[in-house]
Amino acid sequence: MNAEELSFEEVFRGLHETIAHLEQGGLPLQEAIEHFERGMQLANRCAAILDGAELQVTRLLETSHLGGDEPAF
């Protein structure tokens, strides 16, 4: 399944699994590079999901009565 189709939790779990494979060591170089590439894709997807969530929260705060009264995160 494509990372774009997964929930944040699924992407994050996949990232942790990828990191665990790399940390175990013993992988052939090409396989390690493939795991690293997949990890980077998953990390970028996690960041994009979090950026979207932050934007959504910011917009909600701006349209609520709290908009100008509360400090930013």
LINBELWO-V175944 format. One line per field, one symbol per residue. phi: phi as a letter, one per 30 degrees, with the letter a starting at -180 (. if undefined). Layout:
phi->???
//
This chain:
phi->.dedccdeddddddddddddddddiiddeddddddddddddddddedddddddddddeddddccddecccdde
//
